[in-house]
């Protein structure tokens, strides 16, 4: 991990080499390369995906794409409630979803990942039938960089919500953002299920058009 702003473009490959050296691993020990597919910053996702594809192509190994949103189920060890990551997508929207890990250690979806208004997310949470999910504890924790942005709205919704005895909280700061170990854990589970694929099939998941694409479509439409 790195706290330096805009650091992945210049530091990512060097960080990979440092990690291998720290764990006393050689490049030939790598059998698969995993990366977050998104959603997230378009530039950040492109850097991660491009690096993963290049490494996998050079080493002639397969890749595993991991949903950035789903990876949050592993941020808190032994937690069995629901996680709800929200990323600030700008223009009043969030990238969001809700997930949990069942008794067989499988990631299950409560709310499908999407880009939407935060109020739409609240409506989707209100509609979840919590009693219909075996092994799901009645806890919901919000994660992601959208929490500070929308904390007031979350608290307002929580006070007025009709979801009853569901306990709602915000993730501790040290676990609130995306973590590489969580991505790796989910990637390993997917790899064990035979879901690795050629590097050419690893692609970004943006969930909505970029600003440039929106402007282009608007110009063509005009």
N, CA and C atoms as a LAMMPS dump frame, in Angstrom:
ITEM: TIMESTEP
0
ITEM: NUMBER OF ATOMS
666
ITEM: BOX BOUNDS ff ff ff
-5.0000000000000000e+02 5.0000000000000000e+02
-5.0000000000000000e+02 5.0000000000000000e+02
-5.0000000000000000e+02 5.0000000000000000e+02
ITEM: ATOMS id mol type element x y z
1 1 1 N 0.842 -1.19 0
2 1 2 C 0 0 0
3 1 3 C 0.878 1.239 0
4 2 1 N 0.311 2.333 -0.439
5 2 2 C 1.045 3.594 -0.487
6 2 3 C 0.088 4.742 -0.214
7 3 1 N 0.521 5.672 0.615
8 3 2 C -0.267 6.864 0.914
9 3 3 C 0.141 8.052 0.063
10 4 1 N 1.128 7.87 -0.779
11 4 2 C 1.598 8.967 -1.62
12 4 3 C 0.593 9.224 -2.737
13 5 1 N 0.136 10.469 -2.907
14 5 2 C -0.856 10.772 -3.959
15 5 3 C -0.346 10.401 -5.347
16 6 1 N -1.241 9.841 -6.153
17 6 2 C -0.939 9.511 -7.548
18 6 3 C 0.318 8.657 -7.672
19 7 1 N 0.495 7.706 -6.756
20 7 2 C 1.759 6.973 -6.692
21 7 3 C 1.795 5.713 -7.543
22 8 1 N 0.633 5.148 -7.908
23 8 2 C 0.659 3.846 -8.562
24 8 3 C 1.347 3.876 -9.925
25 9 1 N 1.156 4.945 -10.651
26 9 2 C 1.741 5.014 -11.987
27 9 3 C 3.259 4.867 -11.93
28 10 1 N 3.893 5.491 -10.938
29 10 2 C 5.352 5.465 -10.876
30 10 3 C 5.908 4.423 -9.907
31 11 1 N 5.063 3.887 -9.007
32 11 2 C 5.583 3.02 -7.939
33 11 3 C 5.135 1.565 -8.015
34 12 1 N 4.081 1.263 -8.77
35 12 2 C 3.449 -0.052 -8.654
36 12 3 C 4.404 -1.199 -8.972
37 13 1 N 5.106 -1.125 -10.079
38 13 2 C 5.996 -2.23 -10.462
39 13 3 C 7.124 -2.39 -9.446
40 14 1 N 7.663 -1.279 -8.986
41 14 2 C 8.688 -1.352 -7.959
42 14 3 C 8.181 -1.968 -6.668
43 15 1 N 6.931 -1.674 -6.293
44 15 2 C 6.332 -2.25 -5.09
45 15 3 C 6.152 -3.761 -5.237
46 16 1 N 5.83 -4.201 -6.453
47 16 2 C 5.694 -5.643 -6.705
48 16 3 C 7.03 -6.339 -6.494
49 17 1 N 8.09 -5.755 -7.034
50 17 2 C 9.432 -6.334 -6.858
51 17 3 C 9.826 -6.376 -5.383
52 18 1 N 9.51 -5.309 -4.651
53 18 2 C 9.839 -5.263 -3.223
54 18 3 C 9.095 -6.356 -2.455
55 19 1 N 7.83 -6.57 -2.814
56 19 2 C 7.03 -7.586 -2.131
57 19 3 C 7.588 -8.987 -2.382
58 20 1 N 7.956 -9.26 -3.623
59 20 2 C 8.539 -10.562 -3.943
60 20 3 C 9.834 -10.781 -3.162
61 21 1 N 10.67 -9.744 -3.1
62 21 2 C 11.936 -9.871 -2.372
63 21 3 C 11.689 -10.092 -0.885
64 22 1 N 10.712 -9.378 -0.336
65 22 2 C 10.386 -9.508 1.093
66 22 3 C 9.933 -10.919 1.436
67 23 1 N 9.166 -11.531 0.527
68 23 2 C 8.631 -12.879 0.762
69 23 3 C 9.563 -13.972 0.206
70 24 1 N 10.728 -13.546 -0.302
71 24 2 C 11.718 -14.482 -0.855
72 24 3 C 11.127 -15.334 -1.986
73 25 1 N 10.434 -14.656 -2.867
74 25 2 C 9.827 -15.314 -4.022
75 25 3 C 10.502 -14.841 -5.298
76 26 1 N 10.555 -15.751 -6.263
77 26 2 C 11.057 -15.41 -7.587
78 26 3 C 9.871 -15.211 -8.535
79 27 1 N 10.116 -14.561 -9.634
80 27 2 C 9.034 -14.355 -10.598
81 27 3 C 8.483 -15.683 -11.108
82 28 1 N 9.342 -16.699 -11.196
83 28 2 C 8.872 -18.009 -11.665
84 28 3 C 7.911 -18.666 -10.669
85 29 1 N 7.846 -18.157 -9.427
86 29 2 C 6.923 -18.708 -8.434
87 29 3 C 5.491 -18.228 -8.643
88 30 1 N 5.31 -17.217 -9.468
89 30 2 C 3.976 -16.656 -9.699
90 30 3 C 3.208 -17.54 -10.671
91 31 1 N 2.055 -18.015 -10.25
92 31 2 C 1.236 -18.888 -11.106
93 31 3 C -0.017 -18.195 -11.62
94 32 1 N -0.339 -17.036 -11.055
95 32 2 C -1.52 -16.297 -11.498
96 32 3 C -1.389 -14.858 -11.009
97 33 1 N -1.963 -13.929 -11.745
98 33 2 C -1.915 -12.512 -11.38
99 33 3 C -3.341 -12.009 -11.198
100 34 1 N -3.606 -11.366 -10.058
101 34 2 C -4.945 -10.831 -9.782
102 34 3 C -4.915 -9.312 -9.762
103 35 1 N -6.047 -8.719 -10.111
104 35 2 C -6.164 -7.259 -10.069
105 35 3 C -7.614 -6.876 -9.821
106 36 1 N -7.792 -5.718 -9.209
107 36 2 C -9.136 -5.158 -9.067
108 36 3 C -9.627 -4.687 -10.429
109 37 1 N -10.809 -5.138 -10.808
110 37 2 C -11.383 -4.723 -12.09
111 37 3 C -12.009 -3.34 -12.012
112 38 1 N -12.407 -2.916 -10.817
113 38 2 C -13.186 -1.708 -10.637
114 38 3 C -14.531 -2.087 -10.043
115 39 1 N -15.366 -1.117 -9.806
116 39 2 C -15.23 0.29 -10.176
117 39 3 C -14.316 1.046 -9.213
118 40 1 N -13.768 2.136 -9.708
119 40 2 C -12.94 3.043 -8.919
120 40 3 C -12.543 4.161 -9.863
121 41 1 N -11.523 4.916 -9.48
122 41 2 C -10.969 5.916 -10.38
123 41 3 C -10.632 5.274 -11.717
124 42 1 N -11.115 5.853 -12.81
125 42 2 C -10.866 5.277 -14.132
126 42 3 C -9.374 5.112 -14.381
127 43 1 N -8.586 6.145 -14.038
128 43 2 C -7.146 6.08 -14.265
129 43 3 C -6.51 4.999 -13.406
130 44 1 N -6.904 4.924 -12.141
131 44 2 C -6.354 3.912 -11.248
132 44 3 C -6.645 2.501 -11.716
133 45 1 N -7.878 2.279 -12.163
134 45 2 C -8.254 0.952 -12.664
135 45 3 C -7.438 0.595 -13.901
136 46 1 N -7.27 1.546 -14.805
137 46 2 C -6.507 1.277 -16.031
138 46 3 C -5.053 0.935 -15.709
139 47 1 N -4.46 1.65 -14.765
140 47 2 C -3.075 1.366 -14.389
141 47 3 C -2.959 -0.041 -13.818
142 48 1 N -3.857 -0.403 -12.91
143 48 2 C -3.802 -1.732 -12.305
144 48 3 C -4.023 -2.847 -13.305
145 49 1 N -5.033 -2.702 -14.15
146 49 2 C -5.344 -3.725 -15.144
147 49 3 C -4.209 -3.855 -16.162
148 50 1 N -3.677 -2.726 -16.636
149 50 2 C -2.6 -2.76 -17.629
150 50 3 C -1.352 -3.428 -17.055
151 51 1 N -1.044 -3.11 -15.795
152 51 2 C 0.131 -3.72 -15.166
153 51 3 C -0.065 -5.223 -15.001
154 52 1 N -1.227 -5.622 -14.53
155 52 2 C -1.51 -7.049 -14.343
156 52 3 C -1.446 -7.804 -15.662
157 53 1 N -1.997 -7.231 -16.716
158 53 2 C -1.955 -7.881 -18.034
159 53 3 C -0.516 -8.022 -18.53
160 54 1 N 0.275 -6.963 -18.339
161 54 2 C 1.663 -7.003 -18.807
162 54 3 C 2.476 -8.061 -18.063
163 55 1 N 2.292 -8.121 -16.734
164 55 2 C 3.031 -9.109 -15.944
165 55 3 C 2.606 -10.525 -16.336
166 56 1 N 1.293 -10.74 -16.456
167 56 2 C 0.79 -12.071 -16.813
168 56 3 C 1.258 -12.489 -18.203
169 57 1 N 1.267 -11.545 -19.141
170 57 2 C 1.725 -11.87 -20.497
171 57 3 C 3.204 -12.226 -20.488
172 58 1 N 3.994 -11.454 -19.742
173 58 2 C 5.433 -11.704 -19.71
174 58 3 C 5.765 -13.041 -19.052
175 59 1 N 4.992 -13.392 -18.009
176 59 2 C 5.258 -14.63 -17.28
177 59 3 C 4.486 -15.825 -17.838
178 60 1 N 3.608 -15.549 -18.805
179 60 2 C 2.794 -16.599 -19.428
180 60 3 C 1.944 -17.337 -18.394
181 61 1 N 1.242 -16.535 -17.569
182 61 2 C 0.314 -17.098 -16.581
183 61 3 C -1.054 -16.471 -16.786
184 62 1 N -2.056 -17.03 -16.122
185 62 2 C -3.422 -16.527 -16.236
186 62 3 C -3.671 -15.409 -15.228
187 63 1 N -4.857 -14.815 -15.33
188 63 2 C -5.225 -13.699 -14.466
189 63 3 C -6.575 -13.975 -13.801
190 64 1 N -6.817 -13.253 -12.723
191 64 2 C -8.123 -13.27 -12.065
192 64 3 C -8.554 -11.828 -11.837
193 65 1 N -9.734 -11.479 -12.318
194 65 2 C -10.29 -10.153 -12.077
195 65 3 C -11.177 -10.174 -10.855
196 66 1 N -10.986 -9.2 -9.98
197 66 2 C -11.721 -9.142 -8.716
198 66 3 C -12.565 -7.876 -8.668
199 67 1 N -13.817 -8.011 -8.317
200 67 2 C -14.668 -6.837 -8.11
201 67 3 C -14.147 -6.032 -6.925
202 68 1 N -13.848 -4.78 -7.163
203 68 2 C -13.381 -3.924 -6.078
204 68 3 C -14.388 -3.888 -4.94
205 69 1 N -15.662 -3.836 -5.271
206 69 2 C -16.713 -3.763 -4.25
207 69 3 C -16.769 -5.054 -3.43
208 70 1 N -16.74 -6.194 -4.102
209 70 2 C -16.865 -7.468 -3.392
210 70 3 C -15.669 -7.744 -2.479
211 71 1 N -14.507 -7.203 -2.815
212 71 2 C -13.313 -7.491 -2.012
213 71 3 C -13.442 -7.013 -0.573
214 72 1 N -14.346 -6.093 -0.304
215 72 2 C -14.494 -5.551 1.048
216 72 3 C -15.019 -6.58 2.051
217 73 1 N -15.551 -7.692 1.569
218 73 2 C -16.038 -8.709 2.515
219 73 3 C -14.902 -9.281 3.35
220 74 1 N -13.662 -9.114 2.893
221 74 2 C -12.513 -9.654 3.62
222 74 3 C -11.751 -8.597 4.422
223 75 1 N -12.257 -7.368 4.456
224 75 2 C -11.533 -6.322 5.178
225 75 3 C -11.537 -6.528 6.689
226 76 1 N -12.632 -7.093 7.211
227 76 2 C -12.736 -7.337 8.655
228 76 3 C -12.716 -8.841 8.899
229 77 1 N -11.669 -9.369 9.494
230 77 2 C -11.573 -10.816 9.728
231 77 3 C -12.723 -11.333 10.586
232 78 1 N -13.276 -12.479 10.177
233 78 2 C -14.315 -13.187 10.937
234 78 3 C -15.642 -12.432 11.038
235 79 1 N -15.795 -11.363 10.292
236 79 2 C -17.065 -10.619 10.297
237 79 3 C -18.082 -11.359 9.429
238 80 1 N -19.318 -11.504 9.93
239 80 2 C -20.335 -12.269 9.213
240 80 3 C -21.592 -11.466 8.897
241 81 1 N -21.509 -10.171 9.057
242 81 2 C -22.62 -9.327 8.643
243 81 3 C -22.448 -8.896 7.192
244 82 1 N -23.193 -7.879 6.791
245 82 2 C -23.125 -7.371 5.422
246 82 3 C -22.17 -6.193 5.339
247 83 1 N -21.466 -6.087 4.22
248 83 2 C -20.624 -4.928 3.955
249 83 3 C -21.241 -4.132 2.814
250 84 1 N -21.155 -2.818 2.941
251 84 2 C -21.719 -1.939 1.91
252 84 3 C -20.666 -0.901 1.545
253 85 1 N -19.81 -1.191 0.569
254 85 2 C -18.829 -0.205 0.121
255 85 3 C -19.495 0.866 -0.724
256 86 1 N -19.112 2.107 -0.497
257 86 2 C -19.592 3.205 -1.343
258 86 3 C -18.396 4.081 -1.716
259 87 1 N -18.224 4.268 -3.012
260 87 2 C -17.162 5.137 -3.52
261 87 3 C -17.804 6.391 -4.091
262 88 1 N -17.193 7.512 -3.845
263 88 2 C -17.681 8.769 -4.398
264 88 3 C -17.45 8.778 -5.903
265 89 1 N -18.528 8.709 -6.667
266 89 2 C -18.437 8.683 -8.135
267 89 3 C -18.643 10.062 -8.756
268 90 1 N -18.742 11.086 -7.906
269 90 2 C -18.954 12.458 -8.36
270 90 3 C -20.36 12.618 -8.947
271 91 1 N -20.674 13.845 -9.27
272 91 2 C -21.985 14.195 -9.839
273 91 3 C -23.134 13.652 -8.986
274 92 1 N -22.932 13.574 -7.65
275 92 2 C -23.999 13.145 -6.757
276 92 3 C -24.24 11.654 -6.717
277 93 1 N -23.378 10.856 -7.387
278 93 2 C -23.558 9.413 -7.433
279 93 3 C -22.49 8.684 -6.633
280 94 1 N -22.79 7.419 -6.341
281 94 2 C -21.816 6.539 -5.695
282 94 3 C -21.726 5.237 -6.49
283 95 1 N -20.552 4.603 -6.444
284 95 2 C -20.438 3.203 -6.827
285 95 3 C -20.701 2.422 -5.546
286 96 1 N -21.568 1.437 -5.606
287 96 2 C -21.961 0.787 -4.362
288 96 3 C -22.458 -0.639 -4.616
289 97 1 N -22.654 -1.351 -3.546
290 97 2 C -23.196 -2.699 -3.559
291 97 3 C -23.257 -3.177 -2.125
292 98 1 N -23.79 -4.36 -1.901
293 98 2 C -23.816 -4.936 -0.55
294 98 3 C -23.603 -6.441 -0.666
295 99 1 N -22.736 -6.976 0.2
296 99 2 C -22.295 -8.371 0.087
297 99 3 C -22.072 -8.967 1.476
298 100 1 N -22 -10.305 1.501
299 100 2 C -21.619 -10.99 2.731
300 100 3 C -20.988 -12.326 2.37
301 101 1 N -20.334 -12.938 3.342
302 101 2 C -19.726 -14.25 3.157
303 101 3 C -20.577 -15.278 3.894
304 102 1 N -21.034 -16.315 3.174
305 102 2 C -21.912 -17.304 3.811
306 102 3 C -21.104 -18.343 4.587
307 103 1 N -21.799 -19.336 5.134
308 103 2 C -21.146 -20.335 5.978
309 103 3 C -20.177 -21.229 5.209
310 104 1 N -20.295 -21.246 3.875
311 104 2 C -19.375 -22.009 3.033
312 104 3 C -18.235 -21.126 2.51
313 105 1 N -18.108 -19.916 3.096
314 105 2 C -17.073 -18.959 2.702
315 105 3 C -17.199 -18.532 1.244
316 106 1 N -18.427 -18.418 0.779
317 106 2 C -18.703 -17.917 -0.566
318 106 3 C -19.235 -16.493 -0.464
319 107 1 N -18.794 -15.632 -1.366
320 107 2 C -19.286 -14.258 -1.391
321 107 3 C -20.683 -14.241 -2.025
322 108 1 N -21.631 -13.678 -1.299
323 108 2 C -23.005 -13.594 -1.783
324 108 3 C -23.417 -12.124 -1.918
325 109 1 N -24.258 -11.869 -2.897
326 109 2 C -24.673 -10.5 -3.198
327 109 3 C -26.04 -10.194 -2.605
328 110 1 N -26.115 -9.123 -1.841
329 110 2 C -27.392 -8.597 -1.358
330 110 3 C -27.908 -7.518 -2.299
331 111 1 N -27.018 -6.646 -2.721
332 111 2 C -27.355 -5.571 -3.66
333 111 3 C -26.289 -5.561 -4.75
334 112 1 N -26.694 -5.741 -5.977
335 112 2 C -25.76 -5.818 -7.099
336 112 3 C -25.012 -4.504 -7.264
337 113 1 N -23.713 -4.589 -7.549
338 113 2 C -22.907 -3.393 -7.739
339 113 3 C -23.468 -2.494 -8.825
340 114 1 N -23.422 -1.196 -8.562
341 114 2 C -24.033 -0.239 -9.489
342 114 3 C -23.486 1.165 -9.238
343 115 1 N -23.75 2.056 -10.177
344 115 2 C -23.539 3.483 -9.979
345 115 3 C -24.915 4.122 -9.871
346 116 1 N -25.167 4.825 -8.77
347 116 2 C -26.505 5.37 -8.558
348 116 3 C -26.446 6.504 -7.538
349 117 1 N -27.563 7.176 -7.364
350 117 2 C -27.686 8.16 -6.294
351 117 3 C -27.661 7.44 -4.955
352 118 1 N -27.112 8.082 -3.935
353 118 2 C -27.02 7.419 -2.633
354 118 3 C -28.405 7.107 -2.079
355 119 1 N -29.4 7.926 -2.432
356 119 2 C -30.769 7.659 -1.981
357 119 3 C -31.318 6.368 -2.577
358 120 1 N -30.906 6.052 -3.799
359 120 2 C -31.318 4.792 -4.42
360 120 3 C -30.707 3.601 -3.694
361 121 1 N -29.48 3.77 -3.232
362 121 2 C -28.852 2.717 -2.428
363 121 3 C -29.642 2.486 -1.149
364 122 1 N -30.038 3.556 -0.471
365 122 2 C -30.806 3.414 0.768
366 122 3 C -32.109 2.654 0.521
367 123 1 N -32.777 2.97 -0.584
368 123 2 C -34.028 2.27 -0.913
369 123 3 C -33.776 0.789 -1.143
370 124 1 N -32.649 0.461 -1.796
371 124 2 C -32.314 -0.942 -2.038
372 124 3 C -32.039 -1.67 -0.73
373 125 1 N -31.357 -1.02 0.216
374 125 2 C -31.098 -1.64 1.521
375 125 3 C -32.4 -1.87 2.262
376 126 1 N -33.29 -0.889 2.221
377 126 2 C -34.589 -1.026 2.892
378 126 3 C -35.376 -2.221 2.366
379 127 1 N -35.147 -2.576 1.094
380 127 2 C -35.927 -3.644 0.465
381 127 3 C -35.348 -5.036 0.693
382 128 1 N -34.166 -5.14 1.302
383 128 2 C -33.531 -6.445 1.519
384 128 3 C -34.301 -7.246 2.566
385 129 1 N -34.577 -8.507 2.261
386 129 2 C -35.2 -9.413 3.229
387 129 3 C -34.104 -10.126 4.01
388 130 1 N -33.706 -9.556 5.108
389 130 2 C -32.567 -10.067 5.857
390 130 3 C -32.787 -11.486 6.363
391 131 1 N -34.012 -11.828 6.665
392 131 2 C -34.293 -13.169 7.185
393 131 3 C -34.171 -14.243 6.11
394 132 1 N -34.063 -13.833 4.861
395 132 2 C -33.993 -14.807 3.772
396 132 3 C -32.586 -15.267 3.44
397 133 1 N -31.591 -14.836 4.226
398 133 2 C -30.203 -15.188 3.937
399 133 3 C -29.608 -15.95 5.114
400 134 1 N -29.414 -17.239 4.928
401 134 2 C -28.895 -18.098 5.993
402 134 3 C -27.476 -17.692 6.366
403 135 1 N -27.224 -17.581 7.658
404 135 2 C -25.889 -17.288 8.154
405 135 3 C -25.517 -15.821 8.138
406 136 1 N -26.424 -14.967 7.674
407 136 2 C -26.14 -13.538 7.621
408 136 3 C -26.54 -12.88 8.935
409 137 1 N -25.563 -12.349 9.656
410 137 2 C -25.858 -11.631 10.889
411 137 3 C -26.437 -10.264 10.559
412 138 1 N -27.249 -9.749 11.451
413 138 2 C -27.966 -8.506 11.183
414 138 3 C -27.105 -7.288 11.504
415 139 1 N -26.023 -7.192 10.759
416 139 2 C -25.109 -6.057 10.849
417 139 3 C -24.831 -5.553 9.448
418 140 1 N -24.698 -4.244 9.308
419 140 2 C -24.345 -3.631 8.022
420 140 3 C -23.296 -2.566 8.29
421 141 1 N -22.138 -2.707 7.65
422 141 2 C -21.06 -1.744 7.824
423 141 3 C -20.756 -1.061 6.499
424 142 1 N -20.692 0.261 6.538
425 142 2 C -20.339 1.048 5.357
426 142 3 C -18.82 1.212 5.27
427 143 1 N -18.285 1.041 4.05
428 143 2 C -16.865 1.201 3.773
429 143 3 C -16.704 2.191 2.628
430 144 1 N -15.466 2.633 2.404
431 144 2 C -15.143 3.371 1.194
432 144 3 C -15.006 4.866 1.376
433 145 1 N -14.426 5.507 0.323
434 145 2 C -14.19 6.944 0.412
435 145 3 C -15.465 7.765 0.283
436 146 1 N -16.587 7.104 -0.019
437 146 2 C -17.861 7.814 -0.064
438 146 3 C -18.475 8.045 1.3
439 147 1 N -17.984 7.339 2.322
440 147 2 C -18.558 7.475 3.669
441 147 3 C -18.388 8.884 4.218
442 148 1 N -17.17 9.46 4.205
443 148 2 C -17.057 10.833 4.709
444 148 3 C -17.901 11.827 3.92
445 149 1 N -18.037 11.6 2.62
446 149 2 C -18.799 12.513 1.773
447 149 3 C -20.294 12.451 2.091
448 150 1 N -20.793 11.236 2.354
449 150 2 C -22.233 11.053 2.529
450 150 3 C -22.62 10.656 3.957
451 151 1 N -21.724 10.862 4.909
452 151 2 C -22.007 10.453 6.281
453 151 3 C -23.3 11.086 6.8
454 152 1 N -23.504 12.361 6.564
455 152 2 C -24.706 13.042 7.064
456 152 3 C -25.964 12.408 6.479
457 153 1 N -25.93 12.079 5.183
458 153 2 C -27.1 11.46 4.562
459 153 3 C -27.32 10.037 5.086
460 154 1 N -26.215 9.311 5.339
461 154 2 C -26.343 7.967 5.893
462 154 3 C -27.005 8.025 7.265
463 155 1 N -26.555 8.942 8.083
464 155 2 C -27.102 9.066 9.433
465 155 3 C -28.561 9.52 9.398
466 156 1 N -28.886 10.404 8.466
467 156 2 C -30.275 10.849 8.303
468 156 3 C -31.166 9.686 7.882
469 157 1 N -30.686 8.897 6.907
470 157 2 C -31.447 7.721 6.471
471 157 3 C -31.577 6.714 7.603
472 158 1 N -30.501 6.48 8.332
473 158 2 C -30.523 5.511 9.429
474 158 3 C -31.576 5.88 10.47
475 159 1 N -31.685 7.161 10.777
476 159 2 C -32.653 7.609 11.779
477 159 3 C -34.094 7.407 11.32
478 160 1 N -34.294 7.493 9.993
479 160 2 C -35.659 7.39 9.465
480 160 3 C -35.978 6.027 8.88
481 161 1 N -34.997 5.13 8.801
482 161 2 C -35.178 3.86 8.116
483 161 3 C -36.106 2.923 8.877
484 162 1 N -36.718 2.028 8.097
485 162 2 C -37.642 1.044 8.676
486 162 3 C -37.026 -0.35 8.693
487 163 1 N -35.686 -0.444 8.679
488 163 2 C -35.061 -1.769 8.612
489 163 3 C -34.964 -2.446 9.975
490 164 1 N -35.555 -1.841 10.982
491 164 2 C -35.739 -2.522 12.261
492 164 3 C -34.463 -2.747 13.043
493 165 1 N -34.196 -4.023 13.357
494 165 2 C -33.111 -4.333 14.285
495 165 3 C -31.759 -4.532 13.589
496 166 1 N -31.598 -4.07 12.359
497 166 2 C -30.311 -4.167 11.671
498 166 3 C -29.365 -3.122 12.258
499 167 1 N -28.212 -3.552 12.709
500 167 2 C -27.222 -2.639 13.294
501 167 3 C -26.375 -2.042 12.178
502 168 1 N -26.322 -0.723 12.127
503 168 2 C -25.609 -0.008 11.066
504 168 3 C -24.437 0.751 11.67
505 169 1 N -23.269 0.637 11.027
506 169 2 C -22.089 1.334 11.534
507 169 3 C -21.158 1.692 10.379
508 170 1 N -20.132 2.463 10.698
509 170 2 C -19.097 2.834 9.728
510 170 3 C -17.827 2.042 10.053
511 171 1 N -17.117 1.602 9.054
512 171 2 C -15.901 0.808 9.267
513 171 3 C -14.829 1.632 9.97
514 172 1 N -14.037 0.994 10.842
515 172 2 C -12.892 1.689 11.442
516 172 3 C -11.964 2.217 10.351
517 173 1 N -11.306 3.328 10.614
518 173 2 C -10.502 4.002 9.595
519 173 3 C -9.468 3.086 8.963
520 174 1 N -8.849 2.208 9.769
521 174 2 C -7.781 1.357 9.235
522 174 3 C -8.307 0.265 8.304
523 175 1 N -9.621 0.042 8.284
524 175 2 C -10.201 -0.978 7.416
525 175 3 C -11.186 -0.389 6.402
526 176 1 N -11.294 0.933 6.355
527 176 2 C -12.377 1.564 5.595
528 176 3 C -12.14 1.594 4.091
529 177 1 N -10.89 1.538 3.659
530 177 2 C -10.603 1.645 2.228
531 177 3 C -10.163 0.298 1.658
532 178 1 N -10.053 0.247 0.338
533 178 2 C -9.681 -1.004 -0.328
534 178 3 C -8.321 -1.474 0.153
535 179 1 N -8.172 -2.804 0.346
536 179 2 C -6.926 -3.378 0.832
537 179 3 C -6.472 -4.493 -0.107
538 180 1 N -5.196 -4.474 -0.463
539 180 2 C -4.65 -5.5 -1.353
540 180 3 C -4.823 -6.915 -0.802
541 181 1 N -4.632 -7.169 0.507
542 181 2 C -4.837 -8.529 1.015
543 181 3 C -6.264 -9.037 0.79
544 182 1 N -7.252 -8.132 0.859
545 182 2 C -8.639 -8.544 0.624
546 182 3 C -8.847 -8.941 -0.828
547 183 1 N -8.239 -8.191 -1.739
548 183 2 C -8.308 -8.537 -3.159
549 183 3 C -7.671 -9.901 -3.388
550 184 1 N -6.526 -10.131 -2.739
551 184 2 C -5.819 -11.4 -2.913
552 184 3 C -6.643 -12.583 -2.386
553 185 1 N -7.293 -12.399 -1.249
554 185 2 C -8.1 -13.489 -0.679
555 185 3 C -9.253 -13.856 -1.603
556 186 1 N -9.936 -12.839 -2.118
557 186 2 C -11.048 -13.114 -3.031
558 186 3 C -10.517 -13.722 -4.331
559 187 1 N -9.392 -13.235 -4.817
560 187 2 C -8.804 -13.783 -6.049
561 187 3 C -8.443 -15.247 -5.875
562 188 1 N -7.904 -15.6 -4.715
563 188 2 C -7.544 -16.995 -4.46
564 188 3 C -8.785 -17.886 -4.481
565 189 1 N -9.868 -17.394 -3.871
566 189 2 C -11.116 -18.166 -3.873
567 189 3 C -11.633 -18.366 -5.292
568 190 1 N -11.554 -17.325 -6.116
569 190 2 C -12.012 -17.424 -7.504
570 190 3 C -11.1 -18.35 -8.306
571 191 1 N -9.791 -18.269 -8.07
572 191 2 C -8.833 -19.132 -8.76
573 191 3 C -9.105 -20.597 -8.432
574 192 1 N -9.387 -20.892 -7.179
575 192 2 C -9.678 -22.266 -6.767
576 192 3 C -10.955 -22.797 -7.402
577 193 1 N -11.841 -21.902 -7.781
578 193 2 C -13.08 -22.304 -8.457
579 193 3 C -12.891 -22.408 -9.97
580 194 1 N -11.672 -22.254 -10.432
581 194 2 C -11.391 -22.388 -11.86
582 194 3 C -11.758 -21.181 -12.684
583 195 1 N -11.762 -19.997 -12.072
584 195 2 C -12.207 -18.798 -12.779
585 195 3 C -11.066 -17.928 -13.288
586 196 1 N -9.852 -18.475 -13.332
587 196 2 C -8.742 -17.749 -13.965
588 196 3 C -8.966 -17.714 -15.47
589 197 1 N -8.373 -16.706 -16.121
590 197 2 C -8.589 -16.54 -17.565
591 197 3 C -7.354 -15.909 -18.205
592 198 1 N -7.235 -15.974 -19.527
593 198 2 C -6.082 -15.375 -20.204
594 198 3 C -6.001 -13.873 -19.944
595 199 1 N -4.791 -13.329 -19.99
596 199 2 C -4.599 -11.905 -19.699
597 199 3 C -5.431 -11.023 -20.613
598 200 1 N -5.658 -11.467 -21.852
599 200 2 C -6.399 -10.65 -22.814
600 200 3 C -7.865 -10.455 -22.413
601 201 1 N -8.366 -11.286 -21.513
602 201 2 C -9.76 -11.182 -21.073
603 201 3 C -9.917 -10.367 -19.795
604 202 1 N -8.812 -9.927 -19.202
605 202 2 C -8.87 -9.085 -18.013
606 202 3 C -9.095 -7.64 -18.446
607 203 1 N -10.254 -7.1 -18.102
608 203 2 C -10.612 -5.757 -18.58
609 203 3 C -11.251 -4.939 -17.457
610 204 1 N -11.179 -3.618 -17.569
611 204 2 C -11.758 -2.756 -16.533
612 204 3 C -13.281 -2.855 -16.479
613 205 1 N -13.82 -2.65 -15.281
614 205 2 C -15.266 -2.548 -15.084
615 205 3 C -15.529 -1.145 -14.531
616 206 1 N -16.011 -0.258 -15.386
617 206 2 C -16.178 1.141 -14.986
618 206 3 C -17.553 1.435 -14.381
619 207 1 N -18.563 0.708 -14.82
620 207 2 C -19.962 0.854 -14.37
621 207 3 C -20.673 2.079 -14.931
622 208 1 N -19.927 2.985 -15.538
623 208 2 C -20.585 4.105 -16.219
624 208 3 C -19.594 4.714 -17.198
625 209 1 N -20.097 5.577 -18.082
626 209 2 C -19.233 6.199 -19.071
627 209 3 C -18.308 7.222 -18.421
628 210 1 N -17.142 7.392 -19.026
629 210 2 C -16.24 8.441 -18.578
630 210 3 C -16.794 9.808 -18.993
631 211 1 N -16.239 10.867 -18.409
632 211 2 C -16.67 12.218 -18.759
633 211 3 C -16.453 12.484 -20.242
634 212 1 N -15.32 12.002 -20.782
635 212 2 C -15.03 12.214 -22.206
636 212 3 C -16.068 11.52 -23.085
637 213 1 N -16.464 10.288 -22.696
638 213 2 C -17.466 9.554 -23.478
639 213 3 C -18.811 10.248 -23.43
640 214 1 N -19.176 10.765 -22.265
641 214 2 C -20.456 11.471 -22.142
642 214 3 C -20.461 12.708 -23.026
643 215 1 N -19.372 13.458 -23.028
644 215 2 C -19.306 14.678 -23.842
645 215 3 C -19.337 14.34 -25.324
646 216 1 N -18.651 13.239 -25.699
647 216 2 C -18.654 12.833 -27.098
648 216 3 C -20.05 12.442 -27.555
649 217 1 N -20.739 11.666 -26.74
650 217 2 C -22.107 11.261 -27.111
651 217 3 C -23.008 12.478 -27.203
652 218 1 N -22.811 13.422 -26.276
653 218 2 C -23.624 14.635 -26.333
654 218 3 C -23.373 15.431 -27.592
655 219 1 N -22.1 15.495 -27.999
656 219 2 C -21.757 16.227 -29.204
657 219 3 C -22.311 15.543 -30.445
658 220 1 N -22.224 14.206 -30.498
659 220 2 C -22.76 13.455 -31.633
660 220 3 C -24.265 13.585 -31.684
661 221 1 N -24.903 13.534 -30.505
662 221 2 C -26.351 13.659 -30.457
663 221 3 C -26.841 15.021 -30.892
664 222 1 N -26.008 16.048 -30.6
665 222 2 C -26.389 17.393 -31
666 222 3 C -26.294 17.592 -32.498
